[in-house]
Amino acid sequence: MTKDSLEIGTSAKKSRHVKNDVYYTEKAMTEASDIMKFDTRCAPERFGKVVSTFTEEQNEVIREIGFANIVKIRCGLNRQVLSCIMGLKDGDFNLVLEGERLDIQGLCEIFHATNRGNHIKRVEEILLNQKVCDKYFKVTFTLFTIATLLCPPSGSYISVSYLFSIVDVKNIGNRKWAFFSFNKLVQAITKYKKEHLTYINSCLLFMQVLYLNSVVYGNIGGDVSKVPVVLWNKKEIRRFIK
């Protein structure tokens, strides 16, 4: 991934105050009488910095498990729209979020899991230092993708429950990622509105790209065979902002 790939995330920083991967809107910072603070841990720029260090062999392994478009990101809803925007495919199997602890014990030890889950920073460090394209690289990359793009949590830990879906490496690419991510986004927005929260979990990058793509639909250059999340690079975003 090039520097262009980080533009969507870094552009957000231009309009928001950022601290520890948490975004605060200008309105939240300036209007004390009408607090509208909006936090999210959806961090495409953090994801992009890690992915930019991958070798071609690592990128090839990622393509094998079905996340080829995710590593290329530059920038009436349903899961089909999310699939189209993000380039995620739905396989035949639902995600599994529970099972025998023994099945994921080895992974829990690798990630130093606690009762709070797997610390995202720990997952990131492992991914940055992992140069062998084995099953552990696939698992670590998928978990990091979930934690920073698809289903970011509200805190610094990602639930160990996701390990049940990715411990079977051969079926990572056969999971219903678009279906699951879309449902998590709907749940997060519903909870945000109902409970008047100051943050939203889940894939807000999808909402950003959907908005950009909807406003200038048909007017963006580039290879039309590519999914929108790949087409929106630094040049196109700057042109849109102007």
C-alpha positions in Angstrom: 0.0 0.0 0.0 1.3 3.5 -1.0 1.0 6.8 0.8 -2.1 7.4 -1.3 -3.8 4.5 0.4 -3.8 6.4 3.7 -5.6 9.5 2.5 -9.1 8.6 3.7 -7.9 8.2 7.2 -5.5 11.1 7.2 -8.1 13.4 5.6 -10.3 12.7 8.6 -7.6 14.1 10.8 -7.7 17.4 9.0 -11.3 18.0 10.1 -11.1 16.3 13.5 -8.8 16.4 16.5 -7.1 13.1 17.0 -5.8 11.5 20.1 -4.8 7.9 20.5 -6.7 6.8 17.4 -9.9 8.4 18.7 -11.5 11.2 16.6 -13.2 14.2 18.0 -15.3 16.4 15.7 -14.7 20.2 15.7 -18.3 20.7 16.9 -17.7 18.5 19.9 -14.6 20.5 20.8 -16.1 24.0 20.4 -19.7 23.8 21.3 -19.9 23.2 25.1 -23.6 23.8 25.2 -24.4 21.2 22.6 -21.9 18.3 23.0 -21.7 16.2 19.8 -18.5 14.3 20.4 -18.0 11.5 18.0 -15.4 8.8 18.6 -14.4 5.9 16.5 -11.6 3.4 16.4 -12.0 2.6 12.8 -8.4 3.4 11.8 -7.6 3.0 8.1 -4.4 5.0 8.4 -3.2 2.7 11.1 -4.1 -0.3 9.1 -2.5 1.2 6.0 0.9 1.8 7.7 1.1 -1.8 8.7 0.1 -3.2 5.3 2.6 -0.9 3.5 5.4 -3.0 5.1 4.2 -6.2 3.5 6.2 -8.1 0.9 4.7 -9.3 -2.3 4.6 -12.8 -0.9 2.6 -11.6 2.1 0.2 -9.8 -0.3 -0.2 -13.0 -2.3 -1.1 -14.9 0.9 -3.7 -12.2 1.7 -5.2 -12.6 -1.7 -5.5 -16.3 -1.1 -7.7 -15.7 2.0 -10.0 -13.3 0.2 -8.9 -9.9 1.4 -7.1 -8.7 -1.8 -9.0 -5.4 -2.1 -8.7 -4.6 1.6 -4.9 -4.1 1.3 -5.4 -1.8 -1.7 -7.6 0.8 0.1 -6.8 4.4 -0.7 -9.0 6.1 0.7 -30.9 2.1 1.3 -28.0 0.1 2.5 -27.5 -3.6 2.6 -24.6 -6.0 2.8 -24.5 -6.2 -1.0 -23.6 -2.5 -1.0 -20.9 -3.0 1.6 -19.6 -5.9 -0.4 -19.5 -3.7 -3.5 -17.9 -0.7 -1.8 -15.3 -2.6 0.2 -14.6 -5.4 -2.2 -15.5 -8.0 0.5 -17.0 -11.3 -0.6 -19.5 -13.4 1.3 -18.6 -17.1 1.5 -20.8 -20.0 2.5 -20.1 -20.0 6.2 -21.2 -17.7 9.0 -18.7 -16.4 11.5 -18.3 -18.5 14.6 -17.9 -16.6 17.8 -17.9 -19.3 20.4 -16.6 -22.8 20.9 -14.2 -24.8 23.0 -11.5 -22.6 24.6 -9.0 -25.4 23.9 -9.4 -24.8 20.2 -8.0 -21.3 20.4 -5.7 -21.7 23.3 -2.6 -21.6 21.2 -3.6 -18.3 19.5 -4.6 -16.8 22.9 -1.1 -17.5 24.1 0.5 -16.0 21.0 -1.5 -12.8 21.4 -1.2 -12.7 25.2 -4.9 -12.7 25.5 -6.5 -11.6 28.8 -10.0 -11.6 30.1 -10.4 -8.3 28.2 -9.4 -9.9 24.9 -6.4 -9.4 22.6 -4.7 -6.1 22.8 -4.7 -4.5 19.3 -1.2 -3.1 19.7 0.1 -6.6 20.4 -1.6 -7.9 17.3 -0.1 -5.0 15.3 3.4 -5.6 16.6 3.2 -9.3 15.8 2.1 -8.5 12.2 4.8 -6.0 11.7 7.5 -8.5 12.7 6.0 -11.5 11.0 7.8 -12.2 7.7 7.0 -15.8 7.3 3.8 -16.3 5.2 2.4 -19.2 7.3 -1.0 -19.8 8.9 -0.2 -17.5 11.8 0.4 -14.6 9.4 -3.0 -15.2 7.9 -4.7 -15.3 11.3 -2.8 -12.2 12.6 -3.6 -10.2 9.5 -7.3 -11.2 9.6 -7.6 -10.3 13.3 -5.9 -6.9 12.7 -8.2 -6.2 9.8 -11.2 -6.9 12.0 -9.8 -4.7 14.8 -9.0 -1.7 12.6 -11.4 -1.8 9.7 -14.3 -4.3 9.7 -15.4 -4.4 13.3 -13.3 -2.0 15.4 -14.2 -2.3 19.2 -14.7 0.7 21.4 -11.5 0.1 23.4 -8.0 -1.2 22.8 -8.9 -4.8 22.9 -10.4 -7.1 20.3 -12.6 -10.0 21.5 -11.0 -13.4 21.5 -14.3 -14.7 20.2 -13.2 -13.8 16.6 -10.4 -16.4 16.9 -13.0 -19.2 16.6 -13.7 -18.0 13.0 -10.1 -17.7 11.9 -8.4 -20.5 13.7 -9.5 -22.7 10.8 -7.3 -20.9 8.3 -8.6 -22.8 5.2 -12.0 -21.4 5.7 -11.2 -17.7 6.4 -12.0 -16.8 2.9 -15.3 -18.7 3.0 -16.8 -16.7 5.9 -19.6 -14.2 5.3 -17.5 -11.1 6.0 -19.7 -8.6 4.2 -22.9 -10.0 5.9 -21.3 -9.9 9.3 -19.7 -6.5 9.0 -22.8 -4.9 7.7 -24.9 -6.3 10.6 -22.3 -5.1 13.1 -22.5 -1.6 11.6 -26.3 -1.5 11.8 -26.1 -2.7 15.4 -23.5 0.0 16.2 -25.5 2.8 14.7 -28.7 1.7 16.4 -26.9 1.5 19.7 -25.3 4.9 19.2 -28.7 6.6 18.5 -30.7 4.8 21.2 -28.2 5.1 24.0 -26.8 8.5 23.0 -23.2 7.2 23.0 -20.2 9.3 22.1 -18.6 6.6 19.9 -19.5 4.2 17.1 -17.9 0.8 16.6 -17.7 -1.1 13.3 -16.8 -0.2 9.7 -17.1 3.6 9.4 -14.7 3.5 6.5 -17.5 2.0 4.5 -19.8 4.9 5.3 -17.1 7.4 4.3 -16.4 5.8 1.0 -20.1 5.2 0.3 -20.7 9.0 0.8 -17.9 10.0 -1.4 -18.9 7.5 -4.1 -22.5 8.5 -3.9 -21.9 12.3 -4.3 -19.6 12.0 -7.3 -20.9 8.8 -8.7 -19.6 8.3 -12.3 -17.2 11.3 -12.1 -14.2 9.6 -10.5 -11.4 8.6 -12.8 -9.4 5.4 -12.7 -10.0 1.7 -13.5 -13.8 1.1 -13.4 -13.1 -2.5 -12.7 -11.8 -1.7 -9.2 -14.0 -1.4 -6.2 -14.7 2.1 -4.8 -12.5 1.7 -1.7 -9.5 1.2 -4.0 -10.4 4.0 -6.4 -10.6 6.7 -3.8 -7.0 7.8 -3.6 -5.3 11.0 -2.4 -5.8 12.8 -5.7 -9.6 12.1 -5.9 -10.2 12.9 -2.3 -8.4 16.3 -2.6 -10.4 17.0 -5.7 -13.6 16.2 -3.9 -12.7 18.4 -0.9 -12.0 21.4 -3.1 
